[in-house]
Amino acid sequence: MKGMLSGVTVLELGQVIAGTYGGMILADLGAEVIKIEPPWGDAARNPTITPVRGESAIHLQMNRGKKSLVVDLKSEAGREVFYALVARSDVVIDNFRPGVMGRLGIDHDRLRRHNPRIITVSITGFGATGPARNRPAFDLVVQAYSGLLDMTGPADGPPARVGIPIADITGGVFTCLAVLGGLVGRELHGEGQHADISMLDVLVSMLSYDAFDHLNTGARVARRGTAHAHIVPWQALEVKDGFVVVAARGEKFWRNLCDAIGRPELKDDPRTRDNAARLENRSFVEKILTEAFAQRTKDEWMAMMEEYDLPVAPVNDIAEAFADPQVRARGMVQQYRHPSLGEILYPPSPMKWSEWQYPTEPAPMLGEHTAEVLAAKLAYSVETIGDLEDRGVVRTGSGRQGES
């Protein structure tokens, strides 16, 4: 079966993560994603960035399944090539700073002259409008700006960043959603649109019910480590060989937990019989659980989880997570064959489809598909492509990644 987005062509002017993660998902869904790169390539190709066998892990993960076309958009001839591709494409994604697309002459208003149905999505740190729009924005900066950093970390310690580049990644997810919404809207209403995605907006939106509470009551969200502001117990607890978490949302799970630790009397103790009482007596509950959980290992607690139906999980490190039978059973480790590195393992997109298997093409070498795309999309002859390359307008071949 063809992919859900087979027949959709995406031109991705993405750099590093924010502009490439959404394109990666679109490629997984079957879209033809053509990565438009400058002669020196996407900055994510830099092999000093999370190196894996001398190449960049970010590039090998984020750009899998895409085609690489190198064209110099600062040249008039390069822009003409790009305009011709836009006329035969559906979507353009970029994550340049505000104003760059306009200065290059490839902003939405100009591209729609070549294709009125084109959907364009720009993802930036702070968005295209507002007083902070021109500020440099990296993931940590946006986490701090959004309030997320202040909410994260131990109660008695400094703020902590989320362990993954969550602003970049979720920005990419919403970029993908904007593309999908644009494609559906175009079919319903006949026109393309431009979407302005701000990583700051994304994280502020994801503050969710805490934001709603603050906006309507003025309440401040305090750092609590792994503890929950409104549910007890809901936190990490130390065991003999590490940590586990317990999340007793609902009295059923609290009562099961009381039986598991051999303290059935706590079910009716006025200090612990319901969540309101446990919130009021948080330190009392935490002391009991700290002592009880310290008596067993992670594996022993997981066995208890099965026996008593407990909301308990081990705090896995990344190696333990990828060795976990559930993660493996769900197919969350896949592989592709890279032309120079051999077999590469990677975590795929999480959606499971009844009639569609994700493609397993590798991340492209720089300019690997330039000649193929120009010939297939624009019917350029070998001589025309060779002339463009001689003039430095495009670059073909499969040179070493990161080579400039």
Number of C-alpha atoms within 10 A of each C-alpha: 7 12 19 15 16 14 13 19 21 28 24 27 21 26 23 19 26 29 28 34 26 27 34 26 25 29 28 26 22 21 23 21 26 26 29 28 24 21 20 17 23 23 18 24 25 21 19 13 16 14 15 14 9 13 20 20 20 22 27 23 20 22 32 26 27 27 27 30 29 29 26 20 21 13 13 13 17 18 18 12 19 18 20 17 21 24 18 16 22 24 24 28 26 23 25 16 19 20 13 13 17 12 10 13 17 18 18 22 14 14 21 21 13 15 20 17 22 25 29 27 23 26 26 28 29 25 21 18 11 8 9 12 17 16 13 12 18 15 22 18 15 26 25 16 16 20 16 21 19 17 21 21 18 15 14 9 11 12 17 18 19 15 6 10 17 19 27 29 19 19 29 26 22 19 31 22 15 22 26 16 14 24 23 13 15 17 11 9 9 11 16 22 21 20 18 16 22 25 29 25 17 22 21 17 13 14 14 10 10 13 18 13 13 12 11 8 9 10 12 12 16 13 21 16 17 16 18 14 12 12 17 27 23 19 18 20 21 20 22 12 11 14 17 21 20 24 19 21 15 12 13 11 18 24 21 19 26 16 15 18 15 10 13 14 12 18 18 11 11 11 18 21 16 18 20 14 15 20 19 13 15 17 12 13 18 17 10 12 18 14 13 17 20 16 13 15 18 23 14 13 20 19 13 17 18 11 11 16 15 22 18 22 17 20 16 15 9 9 8 12 14 15 13 12 11 11 14 13 9 10 14 15 14 14 15 17 14 16 12 9 11 10 12 14 14 15 13 19 15 10 9 11 11 5 9 14 14 18 15 15 17 20 22 22 27 30 28 18 22 25 23 19 17 20 15 10 13 14 11 15 13 13 9 14 20 16 13 18 17 11 11 16 22 26 28 22 15 15 13 13 24 19 13 10
